[in-house]
Amino acid sequence: ADYFHRNEIPYKYECPLYLKGFGVVHPDFTFLSKKNRQEIYWEHDGKMDDPVYAQNAVRKIQAYEKNDIYPGERLILTFETAKTVLDTRMIERLVNRYLL
């Protein structure tokens, strides 16, 4: 969120999204792509070393896909574990690729 704010990238935080067959999810961030004028969802899965959390994250990603929202198209995914933190340079690359 700090990166987006500093770079004046408008977003909605945890805006509800209904996924058919799954229910309501709250993507970490929702953006409107300047490239294609579509909503882009960003899910950051920050506890992937927790087996239950990781299993739920995979289920949610599958629900996005069943609703025609695919990683690399309208879904941005980032991951962390206790030992592998998110590189802020990756955030910049993803923003440039999908949002600007």
Accessible surface in RSA format (square Angstrom, percent):
REM  Atomic radii and reference values for relative SASA: ProtOr
REM  Chains: A
REM  Algorithm: Lee & Richards
REM  Probe-radius: 1.40
REM  Slices: 20
REM RES _ NUM      All-atoms   Total-Side   Main-Chain    Non-polar    All polar
REM                ABS   REL    ABS   REL    ABS   REL    ABS   REL    ABS   REL
RES ALA A   1    58.04  53.4  33.04  51.0  25.00  56.9  33.27  46.8  24.77  65.6
RES ASP A   2   106.65  74.7 102.51 102.0   4.13   9.8  21.68  51.0  84.97  84.7
RES TYR A   3    37.50  17.5  35.30  20.1   2.20   5.7  24.68  18.5  12.81  15.8
RES PHE A   4     6.00   3.0   6.00   3.7   0.00   0.0   6.00   3.6   0.00   0.0
RES HIS A   5   141.28  77.2 131.18  91.2  10.11  25.9  82.24  84.8  59.04  68.7
RES ARG A   6   161.79  67.9 130.00  66.3  31.80  75.7  72.30  98.8  89.49  54.2
RES ASN A   7    71.55  49.3  49.21  47.6  22.34  53.8  12.08  29.1  59.46  57.5
RES GLU A   8   153.11  87.9 128.05  96.9  25.06  59.7  51.42  99.5 101.69  83.0
RES ILE A   9    16.66   9.5  12.56   9.4   4.10   9.9  13.61   9.8   3.06   8.3
RES PRO A  10   101.61  74.1  86.48  78.8  15.13  55.0  97.90  80.8   3.72  23.1
RES TYR A  11    73.95  34.5  43.50  24.8  30.44  79.2  23.63  17.8  50.32  62.0
RES LYS A  12   110.06  53.7 105.19  64.5   4.87  11.6  74.01  66.6  36.05  38.4
RES TYR A  13   135.17  63.1 111.74  63.6  23.42  61.0  76.91  57.8  58.26  71.8
RES GLU A  14    73.73  42.3  65.05  49.2   8.69  20.7   7.19  13.9  66.55  54.3
RES CYS A  15    36.98  28.0  33.28  37.1   3.70   8.7   6.31  16.0  30.67  33.1
RES PRO A  16    90.23  65.8  70.91  64.6  19.32  70.2  71.14  58.7  19.09 118.7
RES LEU A  17    32.75  18.2  29.95  21.4   2.80   7.0  32.66  22.9   0.09   0.2
RES TYR A  18   142.68  66.6 122.71  69.8  19.97  52.0  90.22  67.8  52.46  64.7
RES LEU A  19     1.01   0.6   1.01   0.7   0.00   0.0   1.01   0.7   0.00   0.0
RES LYS A  20   160.32  78.2 152.22  93.4   8.09  19.3  95.14  85.6  65.17  69.4
RES GLY A  21    82.63 101.9   0.00   N/A  82.63 101.9  44.82 123.0  37.81  84.7
RES PHE A  22    76.52  38.3  40.03  24.8  36.49  95.0  45.99  27.9  30.54  87.4
RES GLY A  23    22.10  27.3   0.00   N/A  22.10  27.3  20.97  57.5   1.13   2.5
RES VAL A  24    87.80  57.8  60.49  54.8  27.31  65.8  60.49  52.6  27.31  74.1
RES VAL A  25     7.00   4.6   2.73   2.5   4.26  10.3   7.00   6.1   0.00   0.0
RES HIS A  26    88.77  48.5  79.01  54.9   9.76  25.0  47.73  49.2  41.04  47.8
RES PRO A  27     0.03   0.0   0.03   0.0   0.00   0.0   0.03   0.0   0.00   0.0
RES ASP A  28    28.64  20.1  28.64  28.5   0.00   0.0   3.11   7.3  25.53  25.5
RES PHE A  29    21.77  10.9  21.77  13.5   0.00   0.0  21.77  13.2   0.00   0.0
RES THR A  30     6.86   4.9   5.09   5.2   1.77   4.2   4.22   5.7   2.65   4.0
RES PHE A  31     5.69   2.8   1.99   1.2   3.69   9.6   5.69   3.4   0.00   0.0
RES LEU A  32    91.47  50.9  72.88  52.1  18.59  46.7  72.88  51.2  18.59  50.0
RES SER A  33     0.53   0.4   0.53   0.7   0.00   0.0   0.00   0.0   0.53   0.7
RES LYS A  34   131.60  64.2 111.28  68.3  20.33  48.4  67.94  61.2  63.66  67.8
RES LYS A  35   123.67  60.3  85.26  52.3  38.41  91.4  66.52  59.9  57.15  60.9
RES ASN A  36    74.25  51.2  53.52  51.7  20.73  49.9  33.03  79.5  41.22  39.8
RES ARG A  37   161.55  67.8 142.66  72.7  18.89  45.0  62.18  85.0  99.37  60.2
RES GLN A  38    81.47  45.6  77.17  56.4   4.30  10.2  22.40  47.7  59.07  44.8
RES GLU A  39    65.02  37.3  60.87  46.0   4.15   9.9  19.91  38.5  45.10  36.8
RES ILE A  40     1.60   0.9   1.60   1.2   0.00   0.0   1.60   1.2   0.00   0.0
RES TYR A  41     8.90   4.2   8.90   5.1   0.00   0.0   2.78   2.1   6.12   7.5
RES TRP A  42     5.78   2.3   5.78   2.8   0.00   0.0   2.53   1.3   3.25   5.3
RES GLU A  43     5.44   3.1   5.44   4.1   0.00   0.0   2.05   4.0   3.38   2.8
RES HIS A  44    45.24  24.7  36.32  25.2   8.92  22.8  34.30  35.3  10.94  12.7
RES ASP A  45     8.90   6.2   8.90   8.9   0.00   0.0   0.00   0.0   8.90   8.9
RES GLY A  46    28.00  34.5   0.00   N/A  28.00  34.5  11.61  31.9  16.39  36.7
RES LYS A  47   122.90  60.0 122.00  74.9   0.90   2.1  68.49  61.7  54.40  57.9
RES MET A  48    48.09  24.9  32.14  21.3  15.95  38.0  32.14  27.3  15.95  21.1
RES ASP A  49    80.65  56.5  50.86  50.6  29.79  70.4  38.92  91.6  41.73  41.6
RES ASP A  50    60.97  42.7  55.43  55.2   5.54  13.1  19.44  45.7  41.53  41.4
RES PRO A  51   108.52  79.1  96.18  87.7  12.34  44.8 104.00  85.9   4.52  28.1
RES VAL A  52   102.47  67.4 102.10  92.4   0.38   0.9 102.47  89.0   0.00   0.0
RES TYR A  53    61.91  28.9  57.02  32.4   4.89  12.7  46.14  34.7  15.77  19.4
RES ALA A  54    20.75  19.1  20.53  31.7   0.21   0.5  20.75  29.2   0.00   0.0
RES GLN A  55   116.22  65.0 109.32  79.9   6.90  16.4  31.51  67.1  84.71  64.2
RES ASN A  56    71.03  49.0  68.54  66.2   2.50   6.0  22.71  54.7  48.32  46.7
RES ALA A  57     6.15   5.7   1.22   1.9   4.93  11.2   5.28   7.4   0.87   2.3
RES VAL A  58    73.88  48.6  73.72  66.7   0.16   0.4  73.88  64.2   0.00   0.0
RES ARG A  59   123.02  51.7 119.12  60.7   3.90   9.3  40.72  55.7  82.30  49.9
RES LYS A  60    53.59  26.1  53.59  32.9   0.00   0.0  25.33  22.8  28.25  30.1
RES ILE A  61    26.93  15.3  26.93  20.1   0.00   0.0  26.93  19.4   0.00   0.0
RES GLN A  62    88.03  49.2  87.33  63.8   0.69   1.6  20.13  42.8  67.90  51.5
RES ALA A  63     6.68   6.1   3.75   5.8   2.92   6.6   6.17   8.7   0.50   1.3
RES TYR A  64     0.04   0.0   0.04   0.0   0.00   0.0   0.04   0.0   0.00   0.0
RES GLU A  65    60.92  35.0  57.75  43.7   3.16   7.5  12.24  23.7  48.68  39.7
RES LYS A  66   171.16  83.5 135.08  82.9  36.09  85.9  89.88  80.9  81.28  86.6
RES ASN A  67    37.89  26.1  17.76  17.2  20.13  48.5  11.51  27.7  26.38  25.5
RES ASP A  68   101.30  71.0  90.99  90.6  10.31  24.4  25.48  60.0  75.82  75.6
RES ILE A  69    10.22   5.8  10.21   7.6   0.01   0.0  10.22   7.4   0.00   0.0
RES TYR A  70    86.81  40.5  86.45  49.2   0.36   0.9  59.60  44.8  27.21  33.5
RES PRO A  71    53.22  38.8  35.56  32.4  17.66  64.2  35.89  29.6  17.33 107.7
RES GLY A  72    41.96  51.7   0.00   N/A  41.96  51.7  19.12  52.5  22.84  51.1
RES GLU A  73   107.67  61.8  95.36  72.1  12.31  29.3  38.41  74.3  69.26  56.5
RES ARG A  74    59.41  24.9  59.41  30.3   0.00   0.0  15.62  21.3  43.79  26.5
RES LEU A  75     1.41   0.8   0.00   0.0   1.41   3.5   0.00   0.0   1.41   3.8
RES ILE A  76     3.99   2.3   1.25   0.9   2.74   6.6   3.99   2.9   0.00   0.0
RES LEU A  77    37.34  20.8  17.63  12.6  19.71  49.6  17.63  12.4  19.71  53.0
RES THR A  78     5.47   3.9   2.35   2.4   3.12   7.4   5.42   7.3   0.04   0.1
RES PHE A  79    89.31  44.7  74.49  46.1  14.83  38.6  74.52  45.2  14.79  42.3
RES GLU A  80    40.06  23.0  38.38  29.0   1.68   4.0   4.63   9.0  35.43  28.9
RES THR A  81    41.69  29.6  36.95  37.5   4.73  11.3  34.01  45.7   7.67  11.6
RES ALA A  82    88.49  81.4  50.29  77.6  38.21  86.9  63.28  89.1  25.21  66.8
RES LYS A  83   199.26  97.2 163.96 100.6  35.30  84.0 112.73 101.5  86.52  92.2
RES THR A  84    88.46  62.9  85.28  86.5   3.18   7.6  61.39  82.5  27.07  40.9
RES VAL A  85   109.51  72.1  94.67  85.7  14.84  35.8  94.73  82.3  14.78  40.1
RES LEU A  86    45.60  25.4  29.70  21.3  15.90  40.0  31.78  22.3  13.82  37.2
RES ASP A  87    55.83  39.1  46.20  46.0   9.63  22.8  32.33  76.1  23.50  23.4
RES THR A  88    91.56  65.1  87.28  88.5   4.27  10.2  59.91  80.5  31.65  47.8
RES ARG A  89   159.28  66.9 157.46  80.3   1.81   4.3  61.29  83.8  97.99  59.4
RES MET A  90    70.98  36.8  70.98  47.0   0.00   0.0  62.69  53.3   8.29  11.0
RES ILE A  91    23.58  13.4  23.58  17.6   0.00   0.0  23.58  17.0   0.00   0.0
RES GLU A  92    83.41  47.9  83.41  63.1   0.00   0.0  10.64  20.6  72.77  59.4
RES ARG A  93   126.03  52.9 120.04  61.2   5.99  14.3  68.33  93.4  57.71  35.0
RES LEU A  94    27.95  15.6  27.79  19.9   0.16   0.4  27.95  19.6   0.00   0.0
RES VAL A  95     0.33   0.2   0.33   0.3   0.00   0.0   0.33   0.3   0.00   0.0
RES ASN A  96    75.10  51.8  65.22  63.0   9.88  23.8  25.17  60.6  49.93  48.3
RES ARG A  97   161.17  67.7 148.19  75.5  12.98  30.9  40.76  55.7 120.41  73.0
RES TYR A  98    36.71  17.1  31.94  18.2   4.76  12.4  17.61  13.2  19.10  23.5
RES LEU A  99     4.64   2.6   3.01   2.2   1.64   4.1   3.01   2.1   1.64   4.4
RES LEU A 100    83.10  46.3  61.61  44.1  21.49  54.0  80.19  56.3   2.90   7.8
END  Absolute sums over single chains surface
CHAIN  1 A     6624.9       5551.2       1073.7       3575.9       3049.0
END  Absolute sums over all chains
TOTAL          6624.9       5551.2       1073.7       3575.9       3049.0
